[in-house]
Amino acid sequence: MALSMWVSLKPSFLQNPNPLSPQISRPTRHSQSPRTPAIRCGLRELRERIDSIKSTHKITEAMKLVAAARVRRAQEAVINGRPFSETLVEVLYDMNEQLQGEDVDIPLTNVRPVKKVALVVITSDRGLCGGFNNALTKKAQTRIVELRKFGLEVVLISVGKKGNSYFMRRPEIKVDRLMEGGAFPTVKEAQVIADDVFSLFVSEEVDKVELVYTKFVSFVKSEPVIHTLLPLSPRGEVVDVNGNCVGAMGDELFRLTSKEGKLALKRDSVKKKERKEMSPLMEFEQDPVQILDAMMPLYLNSQILRALQESTASELAARMNAMSNATDNAVELKKTLSRSYNRARQAKITGELLEIVAGAEALRESE
């Protein structure tokens, strides 16, 4: 009799043998915001997920700080290297322009009918950098399709593990060489690529060489660009395939600082000097052809090194932004899980208290 009375007096929500059923965690209009997703799991699973999110938050926070420290060094290398590479291109152009009327043969400046094009595609060795590699490989794939529409053959020199794995899965694309990049680009790494490009162009295996890399603009912006490497640009500028300049004109310099214990950006403008024409009265102590032959390898090395530096800075900036977003998402998810955990624990405690009260009331009435 007492047992039947206790069951009849038990509240309706206590009829559920599992107090942590989805009915407890179902969101209502007043108790939970529409933006907060419903999380349906037990207390133990919630605790495990919260601990996992805390560990992930520590990892992403550390990776963001490491990328932020390294991107500053990479940015300084990009900014310091741009004036030299751009001035070298201008000097070579002026010298080449003065030799147009003379009967000279400089292999790296010969413009011949294009039948085969070599693309040097520079990607990263590691992931966790957002859409950095995806945007670059898509740019290279689009360029390959454009060249094939003109009936041209395409051969690739891939630099970076991510690009290597991407093009190895596509047998329809001919790859001449696969290379891996380093943490920070060096002259030695650029020289290896330059030697391969030099041999392909001088032996007339290819008639044009293009660089496909990510141009570093700022910590929050980078652009995949195509830079014609060989033959030497007729306008003496760093131009893309459409003849548009992709130099450092109008760039902004972003310096990494700390403000109120958090990372902050300080913006400075970078002004490009006006180009001065070389005087036609200038005389060379040596033969200009010898000077050009000596400077063209330096031109190749400097342009490839600059592309590697730009790509590295863009990769680190993309990784810093990706890890920053992942850290923010981990903080938000931890709040949501903690809120669900507290509600489930409160529901469990409330259910146990009601069971005790209902049992005591049943015993008192049975007496």
Number of C-alpha atoms within 10 A of each C-alpha: 6 14 12 9 15 19 15 12 13 17 14 9 12 14 10 11 8 12 20 18 14 15 12 15 19 13 16 9 7 7 9 15 11 11 6 13 13 16 16 17 15 17 17 10 12 19 14 11 16 20 13 13 20 16 13 16 21 13 14 21 19 15 19 23 15 14 19 19 14 18 24 19 12 23 25 14 18 22 18 11 17 18 14 14 20 18 14 18 22 21 16 19 21 17 16 19 13 12 15 9 8 7 6 10 11 14 15 19 17 14 14 10 8 11 16 18 21 26 25 25 23 31 28 25 19 12 13 17 19 17 13 24 26 14 15 22 21 12 18 22 13 11 17 20 13 12 15 12 10 9 11 14 17 22 19 21 22 27 23 20 18 19 23 22 12 13 18 14 9 10 8 8 15 15 18 15 14 16 16 16 19 13 9 14 20 14 12 11 18 20 18 13 20 21 13 13 22 18 12 17 20 14 10 14 14 20 20 25 24 20 22 25 29 28 25 26 20 18 24 12 11 19 17 20 19 24 26 21 23 22 17 23 20 14 14 18 19 22 19 19 12 9 14 11 14 15 17 18 11 11 16 15 18 19 16 16 12 10 9 6 7 7 11 13 13 10 12 11 10 14 11 12 8 6 8 7 9 13 8 8 6 7 9 8 7 8 9 16 15 10 14 20 14 11 16 20 15 16 20 23 22 23 24 26 24 24 25 27 27 26 27 31 30 30 30 26 30 24 25 28 20 20 24 19 16 18 23 15 14 22 15 13 17 19 13 16 20 16 15 23 22 13 16 23 16 12 16 17 13 13 17 14 12 15 16 12 13 18 18 13 15 20 14 10 10 12 6
